[in-house]
Amino acid sequence: MPVLPRISNHTDFDPLRLHPQVELSFVGPGQALPSADLIVLPGSKSVRADLAALRERGWDEAILRHLRYGGRLLGICGGLQMLGERLHDPLGLEGAAGSSAGLGLLALETTLEADKQLRNVQGRLSLEDAPLSGYEIHAGITRGEALARPAVVLDDGRADGARSVDGNVMGTYLHGLFESTAACSALLRWAGLREVQAVDYQALRERDIERLADLVERHLDTGRLLALCGEPHA
């Protein structure tokens, strides 16, 4: 995964980091994108600026080579916007007002608007009809013919994101995509992993929270802490 200067929502990738069959690599400035089955373009707090950084580092050419050799490419939120043909910021919401060329891998254009989309959603991934839940937090309105091939169909009837005609490129506005076990497994199979081990990320997270709570209770004088906070101690 290319680490862009204004990356956001990096916790999207915790389920991949914890998956025993996945080797997740974060690629920084001055590093070449390694050979991989899947490249993920993450969310961004300033998509046009991160697009410029991606090009300055030569990663746009590396992504095209990756696709020529049969690799898969997934864009999440700002990453979806990068996959399109143009990105417009007429109000200067993320920097100087203007437009930038996208990577041109999906027939889409995005215009940034002042009102943000903020909602929790459920739906089904176009891959294997896998159920998923996630959330939207973005300021872009995306239009284009690629939306006729959605990445996700939401339970409220809306379509989200897009897939390329050849099926090798996909983008979605949904964060938390990999936290849904079925969707994560479907995406890993799409990326080329044949025998996918289903991992319950929510159970792993709850286990770690309980472990942390036990450590805090064991090593911290919680009674004294509550007293300092003016709270009664049971």
Helices and strands as residue ranges (DSSP letters): E 7-8, G 10-13, H 14-18, E 38-41, E 43-44, H 47-56, H 59-68, E 72-76, H 78-83, E 86-89, E 98-101, E 109-125, E 131-143, G 145-148, E 152-154, E 159-160, E 162-163, E 169-172, G 177-179, H 181-190, H 201-219, H 222-228
